[in-house]
Amino acid sequence: MCYNIRTQKFIMSWYRTDNYFTSKNGRLHIYKKKDMYKGNYKSENWYGRTFVSKKQLTKSSTTTSRKAAKVILEKWYDELQFKVKHNLNVQVKTMDEVFKEFVKQLDGDNSKTPSTKKTLKERIKIICQNKDFLKYKVEFISLDDINKHISWYTHRLRKSGRGMDKVRGSTLLGSLNTISNVLNWSFRQGYRRTKLEGITTKLLSKKLKNQLTTRTQFTMEEYKHLINVSKKRIKESRSDRLKFSRTRLHQFCIFMMNTGLRVDECMGLDWEDIQWKEKNNISEKKRDYIDDIESHSLKLRILNSKSGEHEGVGLGGAYYAMVNLMKLYKDNDIKITGNIWLNQKSFVEGLNNLLKESGLKSENRGDARLTRDSKSFRHSFIQIMLDKNIPPTYLAKILDTSSTMIDKHYTAHMRIDSMLEQMNKLDRNKRKETGHLKLVKK
């Protein structure tokens, strides 16, 4: 065997004295590790080490027998050479390496929408904070390993102050779906020889999978209160900059409440994506405030959507929110072109301050603590449209979702008083059709 001094020193750093030999013309190193814990060697098994395409690969023989280890490791070496010869993948990658490759290829993946790519990247960023999980080999990762990650994740949420009872099933499901997505991609890349089945069905309890969302919507009274507080905050602004940001947030709230858009869809809109609509069949003499609002609308081209490009609509409130936003920009010498929110990613901080000042950020309902955020406007829009007897199938079409999703998620915390109002409407309509009906006890 011929080694230079640097290589010899490197080899001596990881094998025990008198527990090292080579095979396959010196290309396969067989040894026992010298790692120790509390005065004892961590393992008595023999290990094999070789280099393929300048990448170091290591394998345990899982045996303490030198003779048996030599047979096992030589077979492993021959399999590697076969894969190299036939251009098959031979590298056993860590989850850290796989996540980095997966994220890198996402930008060129035309099968996924920008919104889906963004969600995957955000979830992977959280998963990668679990350093132990990143060390696992993708080829050997198991359901038990993923379950340990979920335990780490719930512990992380508990430490953040949310409490175990506040861990949302949808949050854990999103993390598991992302891991499943990455592992399926790894299988297609040849980094895994088999698929890993049952990641979500076996690791997430039925209770968590069916858990209701903790987000709630606004009633019309609450929304009006929010807008009034917002107007007051604008008047009390101590600087032009603060007044500008609060006014823009004010128009954002009105626009969201009158379109039902997803937050990403709204934040991705350009002025060129808006078509202005106005009905001209209403006499100016007879036109009042309601007529004026209802005679105006918007047609929206939504590009940043989950399922690709689709058309959205904006009611009269959204129309005038955009009119007022244009006036705000013109007063501040800002060009009316490009992104309507000046490429701002979100209004999280400003909206949270507004909600807290309005006393609407959260509420207790039974044992549940419900919160409101930007997504609550979509919930509210859907609920208001349902109260107006707009069919869920029609809503699903303009909101790029399904009637099943509307029923499962957006009306999950429908208020009892809203349900009663709906039932009373049905009862009133029935009485008009059939005459006066009386309910009597037998």
C-alpha positions as CSV (number, residue, x, y, z in Angstrom):
1,M,0.0,0.0,0.0
2,C,1.2,3.5,-0.8
3,Y,-0.1,6.5,1.1
4,N,1.4,9.9,1.4
5,I,2.0,11.2,4.9
6,R,-1.2,13.3,4.9
7,T,-3.4,10.4,3.9
8,Q,-1.7,8.1,6.5
9,K,-2.4,10.6,9.3
10,F,-6.0,10.9,8.2
11,I,-6.5,7.1,8.2
12,M,-4.9,6.7,11.6
13,S,-7.4,9.2,13.0
14,W,-10.4,6.9,12.6
15,Y,-9.3,3.3,13.1
16,R,-8.0,1.4,16.1
17,T,-4.5,0.2,16.2
18,D,-4.2,-3.4,15.0
19,N,-7.9,-3.3,13.8
20,Y,-7.4,-2.1,10.2
21,F,-6.8,-3.8,6.9
22,T,-7.5,-3.2,3.2
23,S,-9.0,-5.2,0.3
24,K,-9.7,-4.7,-3.4
25,N,-6.2,-3.5,-4.1
26,G,-6.2,-1.0,-1.3
27,R,-9.4,0.7,-2.4
28,L,-11.6,-0.8,0.4
29,H,-10.6,0.1,4.0
30,I,-11.9,-2.2,6.7
31,Y,-11.6,-1.2,10.3
32,K,-13.0,-0.8,13.8
33,K,-13.9,2.6,14.9
34,K,-11.9,4.2,17.7
35,D,-14.8,6.3,19.0
36,M,-15.2,5.9,22.8
37,Y,-18.0,6.7,25.3
38,K,-17.3,6.6,29.1
39,G,-14.1,4.6,28.6
40,N,-15.6,1.9,26.2
41,Y,-15.6,1.6,22.5
42,K,-19.0,2.6,21.0
43,S,-19.0,-0.3,18.6
44,E,-17.1,-3.6,18.1
45,N,-18.4,-4.1,14.5
46,W,-16.2,-3.8,11.5
47,Y,-16.8,-0.9,9.1
48,G,-15.9,-0.4,5.4
49,R,-14.9,2.8,3.8
50,T,-14.2,3.7,0.1
51,F,-14.4,6.6,-2.3
52,V,-16.7,6.9,-5.3
53,S,-16.6,9.9,-7.5
54,K,-14.5,11.7,-4.9
55,K,-17.2,11.1,-2.3
56,Q,-16.5,9.1,0.8
57,L,-18.9,6.2,1.6
58,T,-19.0,4.3,4.8
59,K,-20.9,1.1,5.7
60,S,-21.2,-1.1,8.8
61,S,-20.8,-4.8,8.4
62,T,-23.0,-5.3,11.5
63,T,-20.7,-8.1,12.6
64,T,-17.7,-8.4,14.9
65,S,-16.2,-11.3,12.9
66,R,-13.3,-10.2,10.7
67,K,-13.9,-13.0,8.2
68,A,-17.6,-12.3,7.9
69,A,-17.1,-8.6,7.7
70,K,-14.6,-9.0,4.8
71,V,-17.2,-10.9,2.8
72,I,-20.0,-8.5,3.5
73,L,-18.0,-5.3,2.8
74,E,-16.4,-6.7,-0.4
75,K,-19.9,-7.5,-1.7
76,W,-20.9,-3.9,-0.8
77,Y,-17.9,-2.6,-2.7
78,D,-18.7,-4.8,-5.8
79,E,-22.3,-3.5,-5.8
80,L,-21.0,0.1,-5.8
81,Q,-18.7,-0.6,-8.7
82,F,-21.6,-2.2,-10.6
83,K,-23.7,1.0,-10.0
84,V,-20.8,3.2,-11.2
85,K,-20.4,1.1,-14.3
86,H,-24.1,1.3,-15.2
87,N,-24.4,5.0,-14.2
88,L,-26.7,4.3,-11.2
89,N,-26.7,6.4,-8.1
90,V,-24.4,5.1,-5.3
91,Q,-24.4,8.0,-2.9
92,V,-26.2,7.7,0.4
93,K,-27.3,11.2,1.1
94,T,-28.2,12.8,4.3
95,M,-31.6,14.6,4.8
96,D,-29.7,17.8,4.9
97,E,-28.2,17.2,1.4
98,V,-31.6,16.1,0.1
99,F,-33.4,19.1,1.4
100,K,-30.8,21.5,-0.2
101,E,-31.1,19.7,-3.5
102,F,-34.9,19.6,-3.4
103,V,-35.1,23.4,-2.6
104,K,-32.6,24.2,-5.4
105,Q,-34.6,22.3,-8.0
106,L,-38.0,23.8,-7.0
107,D,-37.5,27.0,-8.9
108,G,-37.4,25.1,-12.2
109,D,-40.3,22.8,-11.3
110,N,-43.1,23.9,-13.6
111,S,-45.5,21.3,-12.1
112,K,-45.9,23.5,-8.9
113,T,-47.3,27.0,-8.6
114,P,-45.3,29.8,-7.0
115,S,-47.5,29.6,-3.9
116,T,-46.9,25.9,-3.5
117,K,-43.1,26.4,-3.9
118,K,-43.1,29.2,-1.3
119,T,-45.0,27.0,1.2
120,L,-42.7,24.1,0.7
121,K,-39.6,26.3,1.2
122,E,-41.0,27.8,4.4
123,R,-41.9,24.4,5.8
124,I,-38.5,23.0,4.9
125,K,-36.8,25.9,6.6
126,I,-38.6,25.0,9.9
127,I,-37.8,21.2,9.5
128,C,-34.1,22.0,9.0
129,Q,-33.9,23.6,12.4
130,N,-34.0,20.0,13.7
131,K,-30.3,19.2,13.4
132,D,-30.7,15.6,14.4
133,F,-33.2,15.0,11.7
134,L,-30.8,16.4,9.1
135,K,-28.2,13.8,9.9
136,Y,-30.4,10.8,9.0
137,K,-29.5,9.0,5.8
138,V,-32.4,9.3,3.3
139,E,-32.0,5.7,2.2
140,F,-32.6,4.4,5.8
141,I,-35.0,6.9,7.3
142,S,-38.1,5.2,8.8
143,L,-41.5,6.1,10.2
144,D,-40.0,6.0,13.7
145,D,-37.4,8.6,12.7
146,I,-40.1,10.9,11.3
147,N,-42.2,10.4,14.4
148,K,-39.2,11.6,16.5
149,H,-39.2,14.7,14.3
150,I,-42.9,15.3,15.0
151,S,-42.1,15.0,18.8
152,W,-39.4,17.5,18.4
153,Y,-41.8,19.8,16.5
154,T,-44.5,19.7,19.1
155,H,-42.0,20.2,21.8
156,R,-40.7,23.3,19.9
157,L,-44.2,24.7,19.7
158,R,-44.8,24.1,23.4
159,K,-41.6,25.9,24.3
160,S,-42.8,28.8,22.1
161,G,-45.7,29.3,24.6
162,R,-48.5,27.9,22.4
163,G,-49.0,24.8,24.6
164,M,-49.7,21.2,23.4
165,D,-53.4,21.8,23.3
166,K,-52.8,24.6,20.8
167,V,-50.8,22.5,18.3
168,R,-52.9,22.4,15.1
169,G,-53.3,19.2,13.3
170,S,-53.1,21.1,10.0
171,T,-49.6,22.4,11.0
172,L,-48.3,18.9,11.7
173,L,-50.0,17.5,8.6
174,G,-48.3,20.2,6.5
175,S,-44.9,19.2,7.9
176,L,-45.5,15.5,7.3
177,N,-46.8,16.2,3.7
178,T,-43.6,18.1,3.0
179,I,-41.4,15.3,4.3
180,S,-43.4,12.8,2.2
181,N,-43.0,15.1,-0.9
182,V,-39.2,15.2,-0.4
183,L,-38.9,11.5,0.2
184,N,-40.9,10.6,-2.9
185,W,-38.7,13.0,-4.9
186,S,-35.7,11.2,-3.4
187,F,-37.1,7.9,-4.6
188,R,-37.4,9.2,-8.1
189,Q,-33.9,10.5,-8.0
190,G,-32.6,7.1,-6.9
191,Y,-31.5,8.2,-3.4
192,R,-34.0,5.7,-1.9
193,R,-34.6,2.2,-3.2
194,T,-38.2,2.0,-1.9
195,K,-41.0,4.4,-1.1
196,L,-42.0,5.1,2.5
197,E,-45.7,4.5,2.8
198,G,-48.1,5.7,5.5
199,I,-46.3,8.9,6.6
200,T,-49.5,10.9,7.3
201,T,-51.9,8.0,7.9
202,K,-49.8,6.2,10.5
203,L,-48.1,9.1,12.3
204,L,-51.0,11.6,12.8
205,S,-54.0,10.7,15.0
206,K,-57.5,10.9,13.6
207,K,-58.3,13.6,16.2
208,L,-55.5,15.8,14.9
209,K,-56.3,15.2,11.3
210,N,-59.9,16.3,11.8
211,Q,-59.0,19.1,14.2
212,L,-60.8,22.4,13.4
213,T,-58.9,25.5,12.5
214,T,-58.3,28.0,15.3
215,R,-58.9,31.0,13.0
216,T,-62.3,32.8,13.1
217,Q,-63.9,35.4,10.9
218,F,-65.5,38.9,11.5
219,T,-69.2,39.6,11.8
220,M,-70.3,42.7,9.9
221,E,-70.6,44.6,13.2
222,E,-67.0,43.6,14.1
223,Y,-65.7,44.5,10.7
224,K,-67.4,48.0,10.9
225,H,-65.8,48.4,14.3
226,L,-62.4,47.5,12.9
227,I,-62.8,50.1,10.1
228,N,-63.9,52.8,12.5
229,V,-60.9,52.1,14.8
230,S,-58.7,52.2,11.7
231,K,-60.0,55.6,10.6
232,K,-59.3,56.9,14.1
233,R,-55.8,55.6,14.0
234,I,-55.2,57.3,10.7
235,K,-56.3,60.7,12.1
236,E,-54.1,60.3,15.2
237,S,-51.0,59.4,13.2
238,R,-48.0,61.4,14.5
239,S,-46.1,61.5,11.2
240,D,-46.8,61.5,7.5
241,R,-45.1,58.1,7.1
242,L,-47.2,56.5,9.8
243,K,-50.4,58.0,8.3
244,F,-49.4,56.6,4.9
245,S,-48.8,53.1,6.2
246,R,-52.1,53.1,8.2
247,T,-54.1,54.4,5.2
248,R,-52.7,51.7,3.0
249,L,-53.5,49.1,5.6
250,H,-57.0,50.5,5.8
251,Q,-57.5,50.0,2.1
252,F,-56.0,46.5,2.3
253,C,-58.6,45.5,4.9
254,I,-61.5,46.8,2.8
255,F,-60.1,45.2,-0.4
256,M,-59.6,41.8,1.3
257,M,-63.1,41.9,2.8
258,N,-64.6,42.6,-0.6
259,T,-62.7,40.0,-2.7
260,G,-62.1,37.0,-0.5
261,L,-58.7,36.5,-2.0
262,R,-55.9,34.5,-0.3
263,V,-53.2,36.7,1.2
264,D,-50.6,35.7,-1.3
265,E,-53.0,36.3,-4.2
266,C,-53.7,39.8,-2.9
267,M,-50.1,40.7,-2.3
268,G,-49.1,39.5,-5.8
269,L,-51.5,41.7,-7.7
270,D,-50.3,44.3,-10.1
271,W,-52.3,47.3,-11.3
272,E,-52.3,45.8,-14.8
273,D,-54.2,42.8,-13.3
274,I,-57.3,44.9,-12.5
275,Q,-60.2,45.6,-14.8
276,W,-62.6,48.3,-13.7
277,K,-66.3,47.6,-14.1
278,E,-69.3,50.1,-13.8
279,K,-73.0,49.7,-14.6
280,N,-74.4,52.7,-16.3
281,N,-78.1,51.7,-16.2
282,I,-78.9,53.5,-12.9
283,S,-80.2,57.0,-13.0
284,E,-78.0,59.6,-11.4
285,K,-81.1,61.1,-9.7
286,K,-82.1,57.8,-8.1
287,R,-78.6,56.6,-7.3
288,D,-77.8,56.5,-3.6
289,Y,-74.8,55.2,-1.6
290,I,-75.8,51.5,-1.9
291,D,-76.5,51.9,-5.6
292,D,-73.2,53.5,-6.1
293,I,-71.3,50.7,-4.4
294,E,-73.2,47.9,-6.1
295,S,-72.8,49.4,-9.5
296,H,-69.0,49.2,-9.3
297,S,-66.9,46.1,-9.3
298,L,-63.5,44.7,-10.3
299,K,-62.4,41.8,-12.5
300,L,-59.1,40.4,-11.3
301,R,-56.4,38.4,-13.0
302,I,-54.9,36.2,-10.2
303,L,-51.5,34.8,-11.1
304,N,-50.1,33.9,-7.7
305,S,-52.6,31.1,-7.0
306,K,-52.4,27.5,-5.8
307,S,-53.8,26.1,-9.0
308,G,-52.4,28.6,-11.5
309,E,-54.0,31.6,-13.2
310,H,-57.7,32.3,-12.6
311,E,-60.2,35.1,-12.5
312,G,-61.3,36.7,-9.3
313,V,-63.9,39.4,-8.6
314,G,-64.0,42.5,-6.3
315,L,-67.2,44.0,-5.0
316,G,-67.9,47.7,-4.9
317,G,-66.0,48.1,-1.7
318,A,-62.9,46.7,-3.4
319,Y,-63.4,49.1,-6.3
320,Y,-63.3,52.1,-4.1
321,A,-60.5,50.7,-2.0
322,M,-58.4,50.7,-5.1
323,V,-59.6,54.2,-6.1
324,N,-58.6,55.6,-2.7
325,L,-55.2,53.7,-2.9
326,M,-54.5,55.3,-6.2
327,K,-55.3,58.8,-4.7
328,L,-52.9,58.0,-1.8
329,Y,-50.1,57.1,-4.2
330,K,-50.7,60.2,-6.4
331,D,-50.7,62.5,-3.3
332,N,-47.3,60.9,-2.4
333,D,-45.9,61.1,-6.0
334,I,-45.9,57.3,-6.3
335,K,-46.4,55.9,-9.8
336,I,-49.5,53.8,-10.4
337,T,-47.8,50.8,-12.0
338,G,-46.5,47.4,-10.9
339,N,-47.4,45.8,-7.6
340,I,-50.4,47.5,-6.0
341,W,-48.8,47.2,-2.5
342,L,-45.4,48.4,-3.6
343,N,-44.0,44.9,-3.3
344,Q,-44.7,44.7,0.5
345,K,-44.8,41.0,1.5
346,S,-47.5,41.3,4.2
347,F,-49.3,43.6,6.6
348,V,-48.9,41.2,9.6
349,E,-47.4,43.7,12.1
350,G,-49.7,46.6,11.2
351,L,-52.9,44.4,11.1
352,N,-52.0,42.8,14.5
353,N,-51.7,46.2,16.1
354,L,-55.0,47.2,14.6
355,L,-56.7,44.0,15.7
356,K,-55.4,44.4,19.3
357,E,-56.4,48.0,19.5
358,S,-59.9,47.0,18.2
359,G,-60.1,44.2,20.8
360,L,-60.6,41.7,17.9
361,K,-57.4,39.8,17.8
362,S,-58.7,36.8,19.7
363,E,-61.8,35.5,21.5
364,N,-62.6,32.5,23.7
365,R,-65.3,30.2,22.5
366,G,-65.9,27.3,24.8
367,D,-62.5,25.7,25.5
368,A,-61.1,27.0,22.2
369,R,-59.2,30.3,21.8
370,L,-59.8,31.7,18.3
371,T,-57.7,34.3,16.6
372,R,-58.0,36.6,13.6
373,D,-55.4,37.6,11.0
374,S,-55.3,38.5,7.3
375,K,-56.8,35.1,6.3
376,S,-59.9,35.9,8.4
377,F,-61.1,38.3,5.7
378,R,-61.4,35.4,3.3
379,H,-63.4,33.4,5.9
380,S,-65.6,36.5,6.5
381,F,-66.2,37.1,2.8
382,I,-67.3,33.4,2.3
383,Q,-69.6,33.6,5.3
384,I,-71.2,36.8,4.2
385,M,-71.8,35.4,0.7
386,L,-73.3,32.2,2.2
387,D,-75.6,34.4,4.4
388,K,-76.8,36.0,1.1
389,N,-77.6,32.6,-0.2
390,I,-74.8,32.5,-2.8
391,P,-74.3,28.8,-3.7
392,P,-71.0,27.3,-2.4
393,T,-70.3,26.0,-5.9
394,Y,-70.3,29.6,-7.3
395,L,-68.1,30.8,-4.5
396,A,-65.7,27.9,-5.1
397,K,-65.4,28.9,-8.7
398,I,-64.5,32.6,-8.1
399,L,-62.3,31.8,-5.1
400,D,-60.3,29.0,-6.7
401,T,-61.3,26.3,-4.1
402,S,-64.0,23.6,-3.8
403,S,-67.3,23.6,-2.0
404,T,-66.0,20.7,0.1
405,M,-63.1,22.9,1.3
406,I,-65.5,25.8,2.0
407,D,-67.6,23.5,4.2
408,K,-64.7,21.9,5.9
409,H,-62.4,24.9,6.6
410,Y,-64.0,28.3,6.1
411,T,-67.3,27.6,7.9
412,A,-65.6,25.5,10.6
413,H,-66.3,28.1,13.3
414,M,-69.5,29.5,11.9
415,R,-71.3,31.3,14.7
416,I,-74.5,30.0,16.2
417,D,-76.2,33.3,15.7
418,S,-75.3,33.2,12.0
419,M,-76.6,29.6,11.7
420,L,-79.9,30.7,13.4
421,E,-80.2,33.6,11.0
422,Q,-79.8,31.3,8.1
423,M,-82.4,28.9,9.4
424,N,-84.8,31.8,10.1
425,K,-84.4,33.0,6.5
426,L,-85.3,29.5,5.3
427,D,-88.3,29.5,7.6
428,R,-89.4,32.9,6.4
429,N,-89.1,31.9,2.8
430,K,-91.1,28.7,3.4
431,R,-93.9,30.7,5.2
432,K,-94.2,33.0,2.2
433,E,-94.6,30.1,-0.2
434,T,-97.0,28.0,1.9
435,G,-98.8,30.5,4.0
436,H,-98.7,30.7,7.8
437,L,-97.5,27.5,9.5
438,K,-97.8,26.9,13.2
439,L,-95.7,24.5,15.2
440,V,-97.7,22.8,17.9
441,K,-97.0,20.2,20.5
442,K,-98.8,16.9,20.3
